């Protein structure tokens, strides 16, 4: 093959690369760069310059942001956040720098396994001209939440509830962030939503925004979805010095958090302040919690703000492991309290008495990794759940992804069923017993009419079909 033929083929490849970027996770610059490297290997560096003439004139549709949902990692990113403006526009192939990285959080680019663009966004791109017309944010969920039916005839919110706080392998795994899902059957998934009232997507970034697939799936099963706002230890103290210097600055933070939750379509926040505060900051923090709750309830249907038991009204980082006078003022301003994990059964009667008619809004933390939790976590989480239920209190399971992280992944579905069966024996799950819906295949636009099957006790169980042995409340 002559050099001219090679260059012609490479030019066509470069043009196709720009078009392919509309439906792939690769940037145009990356694909054109790979084409150029191929030409250099075949024909030498001088021949690669011939590609420039055919690269530039080709218009392409592009998003003004990365195709994966990501957290907010810094104070500046939080305070300057605005709803991303995604447009289809005519432009030359962009360079590797992404201008939106400062808005949605710094992160190392990972190579996803397949397209991350929502099917709805692709339709909008095809229907719009290349002149800059706006399209939907591919990270924003459009599925509304309809709360599950009350269990055992009790009014929703009056019975003990189950919160699941999903902290696994640092969060934002490729299968979590891919908007079109993943076909890999070995990825982590959760199909016991009928037991879960509240789901928290957790990471150690400053602001954890739940990925769209998780929000979609939670809403389809009547589960409230929360993001996480967290400050921790020494760095957290510096962050709080910037964010909570006054009531006005605290309100600005709360307004941003409400705007983020409303834009991405989830219900609210777990507020986790795990660092010391000055007494002045304690007063500002209390104002922040009350203001955040009021704004969340005003702007978001079924809004929810949960306070984590860590910093006290004296400004000390001292986990109470109960509802006490040192955390009750924060609890009174929030919707619920997430109690730290090292409580003992002996303290539960006093905890229930202090909660009075709000017992269901006190979630006793249960760390599935153990780490001081009553019962030891792991396969014994039902011990702690039973203690919470016996006291009339709610429970918060932290990191049930322990099953995927620590056990044989080739037997994940088996171990997942065994573990959740123990939860079901304690928790009164919803009468709608929906089984085996893969989390990462939940986009309504693409998957609502599809029927998935997963192995269950040697057989195949259809999504939505009651399975023999499923606990029905």
KETOR-865214 format. One record per residue (C-alpha): residue number from 1; residue in three letters; x, y, z. Coordinates in pm, 1 decimal, m for minus. Layout:
<rs>
   resi   resn         c1         c2         c3
    NUM    ALA          X          Y          Z
...
</rs>
This chain:
<rs>
   resi   resn         c1         c2         c3
      1    UNK        0.0        0.0        0.0
      2    UNK      141.5      339.5      m96.8
      3    UNK      186.4      629.9      140.4
      4    UNK      m87.2      818.5      m43.0
      5    UNK     m331.5      535.4       18.2
      6    UNK     m233.5      518.2      383.3
      7    UNK     m284.2      893.9      426.6
      8    UNK     m620.6      881.2      250.0
      9    UNK     m737.8      600.2      475.1
     10    UNK     m605.3      781.2      781.6
     11    UNK     m782.6     1102.5      679.9
     12    UNK    m1110.5      917.0      652.8
     13    UNK    m1043.3      757.5      989.2
     14    UNK     m977.1     1096.3     1144.5
     15    UNK    m1306.9     1228.7     1011.9
     16    UNK    m1491.3      922.1     1140.0
     17    UNK    m1318.9      966.9     1475.4
     18    UNK    m1472.6     1309.7     1518.7
     19    UNK    m1819.7     1173.6     1443.2
     20    UNK    m1764.4      867.7     1662.1
     21    UNK    m1698.8     1092.9     1961.9
     22    UNK    m2067.5     1182.8     1970.2
     23    UNK    m2150.4      831.8     2084.5
     24    UNK    m1834.8      727.3     2264.9
     25    UNK    m1637.3      814.7     2574.7
     26    UNK    m1323.0      905.7     2380.1
     27    UNK    m1238.0     1268.2     2312.6
     28    UNK    m1183.7     1372.4     1949.6
     29    UNK     m828.0     1470.3     2036.5
     30    UNK     m755.5     1122.9     2167.3
     31    UNK     m889.1      945.1     1859.9
     32    UNK     m719.5     1177.8     1612.5
     33    UNK     m397.1     1141.4     1811.1
     34    UNK     m417.9      763.9     1780.5
     35    UNK     m476.8      797.3     1404.9
     36    UNK     m176.3     1026.1     1372.3
     37    UNK       42.3      783.5     1565.4
     38    UNK      m62.5      505.5     1330.1
     39    UNK       34.2      715.0     1026.1
     40    UNK      370.8      798.6     1182.1
     41    UNK      445.0      431.7     1236.8
     42    UNK      352.4      348.3      875.2
     43    UNK      478.2      649.5      682.8
     44    UNK      692.2      869.0      906.8
     45    UNK      632.9     1196.2     1092.1
     46    UNK      618.2     1416.6      781.4
     47    UNK      323.2     1226.0      642.8
     48    UNK      121.6     1287.0      959.2
     49    UNK      113.5     1660.1      885.4
     50    UNK     m105.9     1584.9      582.8
     51    UNK     m387.2     1496.6      820.8
     52    UNK     m423.8     1852.3      951.4
     53    UNK     m597.7     1973.6      638.7
     54    UNK     m873.4     1716.5      669.9
     55    UNK     m904.7     1720.1     1050.5
     56    UNK    m1008.7     2080.4     1102.6
     57    UNK    m1300.6     2135.8      858.2
     58    UNK    m1507.4     1851.1      995.9
     59    UNK    m1776.8     1980.0     1236.2
     60    UNK    m1865.6     1765.6     1530.1
     61    UNK    m2126.7     1759.6     1805.8
     62    UNK    m1977.3     1765.8     2153.2
     63    UNK    m2072.1     1801.4     2516.6
     64    UNK    m1918.6     2079.5     2722.1
     65    UNK    m1841.2     1835.2     3000.4
     66    UNK    m1714.1     1485.3     3068.3
     67    UNK    m1966.6     1208.7     2999.1
     68    UNK    m1942.6     1061.2     3347.9
     69    UNK    m2115.1     1182.3     3664.2
     70    UNK    m1852.3     1295.0     3912.8
     71    UNK    m1830.4     1445.0     4263.5
     72    UNK    m1731.9     1794.7     4375.1
     73    UNK    m1396.8     1786.8     4549.2
     74    UNK    m1305.2     2142.6     4650.0
     75    UNK    m1459.4     2446.6     4812.8
     76    UNK    m1415.0     2653.6     4497.4
     77    UNK    m1589.7     2393.5     4285.7
     78    UNK    m1882.8     2387.6     4528.5
     79    UNK    m1923.7     2763.4     4557.3
     80    UNK    m1895.8     2821.5     4181.9
     81    UNK    m2110.0     2527.4     4071.8
     82    UNK    m2377.2     2599.8     3815.9
     83    UNK    m2599.7     2358.5     3622.0
     84    UNK    m2382.7     2228.6     3336.1
     85    UNK    m2477.3     2362.7     2995.3
     86    UNK    m2466.7     2073.1     2749.4
     87    UNK    m2492.6     2177.8     2387.1
     88    UNK    m2456.0     2031.6     2041.3
     89    UNK    m2234.3     2270.5     1855.2
     90    UNK    m2007.5     2299.2     1555.3
     91    UNK    m1645.5     2302.1     1658.8
     92    UNK    m1301.8     2186.3     1564.4
     93    UNK    m1173.8     1883.7     1752.5
     94    UNK    m1112.4     1990.5     2107.3
     95    UNK     m786.7     1958.1     2293.0
     96    UNK     m743.8     1733.5     2595.6
     97    UNK     m830.8     2009.0     2846.4
     98    UNK    m1189.7     1994.2     2967.9
     99    UNK    m1319.3     2336.2     3072.2
    100    UNK    m1587.5     2189.8     3296.0
    101    UNK    m1347.8     1997.0     3518.9
    102    UNK    m1330.9     2288.0     3761.7
    103    UNK    m1706.7     2279.9     3800.8
    104    UNK    m1788.1     1919.0     3870.0
    105    UNK    m1470.8     1806.8     4041.6
    106    UNK    m1119.2     1706.4     3954.1
    107    UNK    m1071.2     1343.1     3869.6
    108    UNK     m845.8     1111.7     3679.5
    109    UNK     m999.2     1007.9     3350.1
    110    UNK    m1086.2      640.9     3335.1
    111    UNK    m1154.1      450.2     3016.3
    112    UNK    m1512.4      325.8     3042.5
    113    UNK    m1616.8        5.0     2878.3
    114    UNK    m1879.3      150.1     2649.7
    115    UNK    m2072.5      463.1     2555.7
    116    UNK    m2166.8      683.4     2849.0
    117    UNK    m2424.0      897.1     2668.2
    118    UNK    m2789.5      873.9     2754.2
    119    UNK    m3012.4      753.3     2470.1
    120    UNK    m3230.3     1062.3     2516.0
    121    UNK    m2928.8     1287.2     2469.9
    122    UNK    m2836.0     1108.4     2148.6
    123    UNK    m3186.6     1163.8     2014.1
    124    UNK    m3166.9     1531.1     2101.9
    125    UNK    m2832.8     1557.1     1927.9
    126    UNK    m2967.0     1404.3     1611.1
    127    UNK    m3272.7     1629.4     1616.3
    128    UNK    m3083.7     1950.4     1684.6
    129    UNK    m2870.0     2149.9     1450.1
    130    UNK    m2499.0     2196.7     1505.0
    131    UNK    m2542.0     2560.5     1598.1
    132    UNK    m2530.7     2536.6     1976.3
    133    UNK    m2879.0     2421.2     2073.9
    134    UNK    m2910.4     2300.2     2432.7
    135    UNK    m2963.4     1934.5     2519.3
    136    UNK    m3049.6     1760.9     2844.3
    137    UNK    m2778.9     1707.9     3104.4
    138    UNK    m2687.5     1340.0     3065.8
    139    UNK    m2611.9     1310.7     3438.1
    140    UNK    m2951.7     1438.7     3555.3
    141    UNK    m3224.2     1190.3     3646.9
    142    UNK    m3573.1     1245.7     3509.6
    143    UNK    m3754.2      965.6     3694.3
    144    UNK    m3968.4     1100.7     3981.1
    145    UNK    m3983.6      930.7     4318.2
    146    UNK    m4306.9      765.4     4424.7
    147    UNK    m4269.4      643.8     4781.2
    148    UNK    m4326.7      274.3     4844.0
    149    UNK    m4651.7      159.7     4999.3
    150    UNK    m4648.0      148.1     5379.7
    151    UNK    m4540.0     m180.7     5529.0
    152    UNK    m4779.1     m385.3     5741.3
    153    UNK    m5041.8     m112.6     5728.2
    154    UNK    m4832.6      150.1     5908.4
    155    UNK    m4816.2      507.9     5792.6
    156    UNK    m4498.9      585.4     5599.9
    157    UNK    m4241.5      736.4     5835.8
    158    UNK    m4393.8      602.7     6159.2
    159    UNK    m4244.4      253.3     6137.1
    160    UNK    m3875.8      164.2     6181.5
    161    UNK    m3698.1      216.4     5851.4
    162    UNK    m3385.9       90.5     5678.6
    163    UNK    m3125.3      324.6     5536.2
    164    UNK    m2843.1      186.2     5322.2
    165    UNK    m2524.2      389.7     5294.0
    166    UNK    m2331.9      264.2     4990.5
    167    UNK    m1957.9      305.1     5046.1
    168    UNK    m1763.4       65.9     4824.8
    169    UNK    m1408.7       82.2     4691.1
    170    UNK    m1396.5      462.3     4706.2
    171    UNK    m1713.3      514.3     4504.2
    172    UNK    m1759.7      630.1     4144.1
    173    UNK    m1652.3      299.0     3997.1
    174    UNK    m1675.9      277.4     3617.3
    175    UNK    m1995.5       73.7     3639.5
    176    UNK    m2145.9      339.5     3868.9
    177    UNK    m2074.3      637.7     3650.6
    178    UNK    m2152.9      499.0     3305.3
    179    UNK    m2479.0      657.6     3200.2
    180    UNK    m2581.4      384.6     2958.2
    181    UNK    m2495.7      108.7     3203.3
    182    UNK    m2263.9     m186.1     3174.1
    183    UNK    m2317.1     m529.6     3027.1
    184    UNK    m2062.1     m688.9     3258.6
    185    UNK    m2250.1     m943.9     3473.3
    186    UNK    m1968.9     m943.8     3730.6
    187    UNK    m2021.7     m583.2     3835.1
    188    UNK    m2176.2     m506.2     4173.1
    189    UNK    m2553.4     m478.4     4173.4
    190    UNK    m2834.5     m447.8     4423.2
    191    UNK    m3179.5     m601.9     4382.0
    192    UNK    m3327.2     m585.4     4733.3
    193    UNK    m3481.1     m241.4     4702.9
    194    UNK    m3808.0     m351.8     4862.2
    195    UNK    m3622.1     m351.9     5195.9
    196    UNK    m3462.9       m8.9     5154.9
    197    UNK    m3636.4      316.3     5249.2
    198    UNK    m3341.4      554.9     5205.9
    199    UNK    m3026.8      503.8     4997.7
    200    UNK    m2717.0      719.2     5045.0
    201    UNK    m2445.8      721.4     4780.9
    202    UNK    m2128.9      782.2     4982.0
    203    UNK    m1769.3      875.0     4910.6
    204    UNK    m1505.1     1084.5     5081.5
    205    UNK    m1526.0     1371.8     4835.2
    206    UNK    m1657.2     1700.9     4970.0
    207    UNK    m1985.4     1664.7     4779.1
    208    UNK    m2090.4     1321.9     4656.7
    209    UNK    m2346.1     1342.4     4376.1
    210    UNK    m2527.0     1010.9     4325.4
    211    UNK    m2475.0      875.2     3971.2
    212    UNK    m2780.0      877.0     3749.6
    213    UNK    m2818.9      498.1     3732.2
    214    UNK    m2845.2      471.5     4109.8
    215    UNK    m3098.3      755.7     4127.2
    216    UNK    m3310.0      598.5     3853.0
    217    UNK    m3318.0      259.9     4022.1
    218    UNK    m3391.1      395.5     4369.0
    219    UNK    m3681.2      602.8     4239.3
    220    UNK    m3825.7      312.7     4043.4
    221    UNK    m3846.1      118.1     4368.2
    222    UNK    m3984.3      399.0     4584.8
    223    UNK    m3656.0      465.7     4768.4
    224    UNK    m3535.0      812.6     4861.3
    225    UNK    m3186.5      892.8     4730.2
    226    UNK    m2937.8     1112.9     4915.1
    227    UNK    m2597.4     1251.5     4830.8
    228    UNK    m2326.2     1312.3     5090.4
    229    UNK    m2179.0     1637.8     5216.6
    230    UNK    m1872.0     1554.2     5423.9
    231    UNK    m1579.6     1729.1     5592.9
    232    UNK    m1320.3     1525.8     5778.0
    233    UNK    m1047.8     1582.4     6035.3
    234    UNK     m774.1     1843.9     5975.2
    235    UNK     m861.7     1924.4     5617.2
    236    UNK    m1227.4     1930.9     5713.3
    237    UNK    m1158.1     2193.1     5976.9
    238    UNK     m997.2     2418.2     5714.7
    239    UNK    m1292.7     2364.6     5482.8
    240    UNK    m1537.9     2455.5     5759.4
    241    UNK    m1337.9     2770.3     5831.7
    242    UNK    m1410.8     2878.5     5475.4
    243    UNK    m1768.0     2758.0     5439.3
    244    UNK    m1908.8     2836.5     5784.2
    245    UNK    m1754.0     3166.2     5880.5
    246    UNK    m2096.9     3329.1     5903.1
    247    UNK    m2465.4     3249.5     5867.0
    248    UNK    m2462.8     3414.5     5526.3
    249    UNK    m2180.2     3191.2     5403.4
    250    UNK    m2358.9     2885.8     5544.4
    251    UNK    m2676.0     2979.1     5357.1
    252    UNK    m2475.1     3012.4     5036.1
    253    UNK    m2345.5     2656.6     5084.1
    254    UNK    m2695.4     2526.4     5155.2
    255    UNK    m2835.0     2702.1     4848.4
    256    UNK    m2572.4     2531.8     4633.0
    257    UNK    m2647.2     2189.5     4780.4
    258    UNK    m3018.8     2234.6     4718.9
    259    UNK    m2954.3     2345.0     4361.2
    260    UNK    m2730.6     2043.0     4300.1
    261    UNK    m2985.0     1796.5     4438.5
    262    UNK    m3268.3     1955.9     4242.1
    263    UNK    m3068.2     1955.1     3919.4
    264    UNK    m2957.1     1592.2     3942.5
    265    UNK    m3293.5     1469.2     4066.4
    266    UNK    m3229.3     1327.7     4414.3
    267    UNK    m3395.2     1403.5     4747.2
    268    UNK    m3135.3     1557.6     4975.5
    269    UNK    m2823.7     1506.1     5182.5
    270    UNK    m2645.1     1313.6     5451.5
    271    UNK    m2450.4     1584.6     5637.0
    272    UNK    m2134.4     1434.8     5789.2
    273    UNK    m1912.2     1681.7     5977.7
    274    UNK    m1626.2     1473.5     6121.3
    275    UNK    m1397.4     1745.5     6249.9
    276    UNK    m1393.8     1985.9     6539.4
    277    UNK    m1557.4     2329.4     6523.1
    278    UNK    m1524.7     2649.7     6719.0
    279    UNK    m1822.7     2741.7     6935.3
    280    UNK    m1900.9     3020.1     6691.2
    281    UNK    m1901.5     2768.4     6407.6
    282    UNK    m2131.7     2538.1     6604.4
    283    UNK    m2396.2     2811.4     6604.1
    284    UNK    m2341.0     2868.9     6231.9
    285    UNK    m2360.1     2493.1     6166.8
    286    UNK    m2692.8     2469.5     6347.4
    287    UNK    m2822.8     2754.8     6134.4
    288    UNK    m2691.3     2572.9     5825.9
    289    UNK    m2873.1     2248.6     5908.6
    290    UNK    m3203.5     2422.3     5977.8
    291    UNK    m3176.1     2639.7     5668.6
    292    UNK    m3074.4     2345.5     5449.0
    293    UNK    m3369.5     2138.7     5567.2
    294    UNK    m3614.8     2423.6     5506.7
    295    UNK    m3479.3     2485.5     5155.9
    296    UNK    m3473.0     2115.1     5068.0
    297    UNK    m3835.3     2074.4     5174.3
    298    UNK    m3936.1     2387.5     4984.2
    299    UNK    m3765.2     2291.2     4658.7
    300    UNK    m3761.7     1909.5     4644.9
    301    UNK    m4053.1     1670.0     4675.8
    302    UNK    m3994.7     1412.3     4951.7
    303    UNK    m3684.5     1609.3     5056.5
    304    UNK    m3469.8     1469.0     5336.9
    305    UNK    m3170.9     1587.3     5543.3
    306    UNK    m2992.3     1340.8     5772.9
    307    UNK    m2737.1     1451.0     6034.5
    308    UNK    m2449.2     1217.5     6122.7
    309    UNK    m2352.3     1168.8     6486.3
    310    UNK    m1996.0     1306.6     6501.1
    311    UNK    m1927.1     1667.7     6602.8
    312    UNK    m2105.3     1784.9     6920.0
    313    UNK    m2264.0     2111.1     7027.6
    314    UNK    m1940.4     2175.2     7220.0
    315    UNK    m1747.9     2167.7     6892.9
    316    UNK    m1569.7     1842.4     6971.8
    317    UNK    m1539.3     1547.4     6739.1
    318    UNK    m1687.7     1295.5     6980.0
    319    UNK    m1922.0     1027.8     6848.9
    320    UNK    m2210.8      978.7     7092.6
    321    UNK    m2339.2      642.0     6964.7
    322    UNK    m2683.1      746.8     7085.4
    323    UNK    m2920.3     1042.5     7081.1
    324    UNK    m2779.9     1269.5     7350.7
    325    UNK    m2794.4     1636.6     7455.8
    326    UNK    m2468.7     1684.4     7263.2
    327    UNK    m2617.8     1595.5     6924.0
    328    UNK    m2991.5     1644.3     6980.0
    329    UNK    m2987.9     2014.9     6875.3
    330    UNK    m2860.1     1912.4     6530.7
    331    UNK    m3111.5     1627.6     6514.4
    332    UNK    m3393.7     1864.9     6603.1
    333    UNK    m3303.8     2082.5     6304.0
    334    UNK    m3266.2     1790.3     6060.7
    335    UNK    m3511.0     1522.5     5950.5
    336    UNK    m3319.5     1231.8     6099.5
    337    UNK    m3008.2     1125.9     6290.7
    338    UNK    m2755.1      867.5     6170.2
    339    UNK    m2610.2      729.7     6495.1
    340    UNK    m2246.6      618.2     6492.5
    341    UNK    m2176.3      245.5     6480.3
    342    UNK    m2039.6      152.7     6822.6
    343    UNK    m2362.9      164.3     7023.1
    344    UNK    m2458.6     m113.9     7261.5
    345    UNK    m2803.0     m265.7     7331.4
    346    UNK    m2794.3     m131.3     7686.9
    347    UNK    m2821.7      227.8     7564.7
    348    UNK    m3115.1      170.1     7329.6
    349    UNK    m3402.2      214.7     7578.8
    350    UNK    m3266.2      558.4     7670.6
    351    UNK    m3217.1      640.1     7302.3
    352    UNK    m3576.2      547.7     7222.9
    353    UNK    m3702.7      748.6     7518.9
    354    UNK    m3506.0     1055.2     7407.1
    355    UNK    m3643.8     1021.3     7053.3
    356    UNK    m4001.7     1000.2     7187.0
    357    UNK    m4240.2     1015.9     6890.2
    358    UNK    m3950.7     1039.5     6642.9
    359    UNK    m3802.5      694.3     6701.7
    360    UNK    m3823.5      601.1     6334.7
    361    UNK    m3607.0      904.1     6253.2
    362    UNK    m3314.5      773.9     6458.8
    363    UNK    m3105.3      537.9     6245.1
    364    UNK    m2867.1      316.0     6440.0
    365    UNK    m2551.8      271.5     6234.4
    366    UNK    m2444.3      m84.7     6153.8
    367    UNK    m2101.9     m111.8     5988.9
    368    UNK    m2102.1     m421.0     5769.7
    369    UNK    m1721.6     m424.0     5792.2
    370    UNK    m1751.3     m465.6     6169.2
    371    UNK    m1513.7     m209.5     6322.9
    372    UNK    m1680.1     m203.8     6662.4
    373    UNK    m2039.7     m252.0     6550.1
    374    UNK    m2264.5     m455.8     6775.9
    375    UNK    m2276.2     m810.7     6640.6
    376    UNK    m1948.8     m770.7     6450.2
    377    UNK    m2093.2     m685.2     6108.4
    378    UNK    m2046.3     m919.0     5815.5
    379    UNK    m2286.9    m1211.4     5818.8
    380    UNK    m2405.1    m1110.6     6168.8
    381    UNK    m2564.7     m777.2     6078.6
    382    UNK    m2903.4     m925.1     6161.4
    383    UNK    m2798.8     m926.7     6529.5
    384    UNK    m2769.5     m547.2     6530.5
    385    UNK    m3080.3     m504.7     6315.3
    386    UNK    m3285.3     m712.4     6557.3
    387    UNK    m3166.1     m502.8     6849.8
    388    UNK    m3264.9     m184.0     6668.9
    389    UNK    m3604.9     m319.7     6574.8
    390    UNK    m3670.7     m445.2     6927.9
    391    UNK    m3616.0      m91.5     7053.4
    392    UNK    m3847.1       54.0     6787.0
    393    UNK    m3558.6      237.3     6619.5
    394    UNK    m3453.2      251.4     6256.1
    395    UNK    m3122.6      116.5     6124.1
    396    UNK    m2856.3      233.8     5879.4
    397    UNK    m2649.9      m33.6     5706.0
    398    UNK    m2311.0      105.9     5612.4
    399    UNK    m2122.5      m51.9     5320.2
    400    UNK    m2318.7     m365.1     5226.3
    401    UNK    m2082.0     m379.4     4929.8
    402    UNK    m1861.8     m565.7     5180.1
    403    UNK    m2004.1     m879.4     5020.2
    404    UNK    m1859.4     m786.0     4681.8
    405    UNK    m1532.4     m653.4     4821.7
    406    UNK    m1443.9     m940.1     5052.5
    407    UNK    m1607.5    m1259.3     4929.4
    408    UNK    m1562.9    m1470.0     4617.2
    409    UNK    m1701.9    m1256.7     4334.2
    410    UNK    m1770.7    m1559.5     4117.6
    411    UNK    m2033.6    m1650.6     4379.2
    412    UNK    m2152.8    m1295.0     4437.0
    413    UNK    m2522.6    m1357.2     4362.1
    414    UNK    m2528.7    m1651.8     4599.6
    415    UNK    m2359.5    m1462.5     4883.5
    416    UNK    m2574.4    m1154.2     4819.5
    417    UNK    m2891.9    m1361.3     4854.4
    418    UNK    m2766.7    m1529.6     5172.3
    419    UNK    m2674.3    m1197.6     5332.0
    420    UNK    m2994.5    m1015.0     5243.4
    421    UNK    m3202.8    m1312.5     5352.2
    422    UNK    m3082.8    m1240.7     5707.5
    423    UNK    m3183.0     m877.0     5666.2
    424    UNK    m3526.7     m983.9     5545.8
    425    UNK    m3580.0    m1203.4     5850.9
    426    UNK    m3556.1     m891.6     6067.2
    427    UNK    m3681.3     m614.4     5842.6
    428    UNK    m4040.3     m609.4     5722.2
    429    UNK    m3990.4     m553.1     5352.7
    430    UNK    m4237.0     m401.9     5111.0
    431    UNK    m4528.4     m603.5     4980.4
    432    UNK    m4400.4     m527.3     4631.1
    433    UNK    m4132.0     m794.1     4613.1
    434    UNK    m3922.0     m689.7     4314.1
    435    UNK    m3622.2     m908.0     4251.1
    436    UNK    m3292.7     m884.4     4068.4
    437    UNK    m3301.3     m552.6     3886.0
    438    UNK    m2940.1     m473.2     3787.9
    439    UNK    m2864.0     m124.0     3912.6
    440    UNK    m2653.2      m26.0     3616.9
    441    UNK    m2925.7     m113.6     3364.0
    442    UNK    m3193.7      114.5     3503.1
    443    UNK    m3218.9      407.5     3261.2
    444    UNK    m3587.9      450.4     3191.5
    445    UNK    m3534.7      567.3     2835.3
    446    UNK    m3342.9      258.5     2728.7
    447    UNK    m3442.8      m19.3     2962.8
    448    UNK    m3797.7       31.2     3091.7
    449    UNK    m3945.7     m230.1     2859.7
    450    UNK    m3667.7     m483.5     2894.0
    451    UNK    m3694.8     m791.5     3111.6
    452    UNK    m3386.3     m904.1     3293.6
    453    UNK    m3319.5    m1241.1     3441.0
    454    UNK    m3077.6    m1332.4     3714.3
    455    UNK    m3004.9    m1670.8     3873.3
    456    UNK    m3202.3    m1745.0     4189.7
    457    UNK    m3169.4    m2080.1     4362.5
    458    UNK    m3081.1    m2250.1     4037.2
    459    UNK    m3366.5    m2094.0     3838.5
    460    UNK    m3429.9    m1772.5     3651.4
    461    UNK    m3639.8    m1507.8     3822.6
    462    UNK    m3805.7    m1236.3     3614.5
    463    UNK    m3784.5     m876.4     3728.3
    464    UNK    m4093.5     m778.9     3924.2
    465    UNK    m4209.3    m1136.4     3973.7
    466    UNK    m4245.9    m1263.0     4332.3
    467    UNK    m3985.6    m1526.1     4409.6
    468    UNK    m4059.2    m1821.3     4633.8
    469    UNK    m3905.2    m1753.1     4970.4
    470    UNK    m3917.1    m1374.7     4935.3
    471    UNK    m4026.3    m1208.9     5258.8
    472    UNK    m4345.2    m1016.6     5196.5
    473    UNK    m4449.7     m755.7     5450.0
</rs>
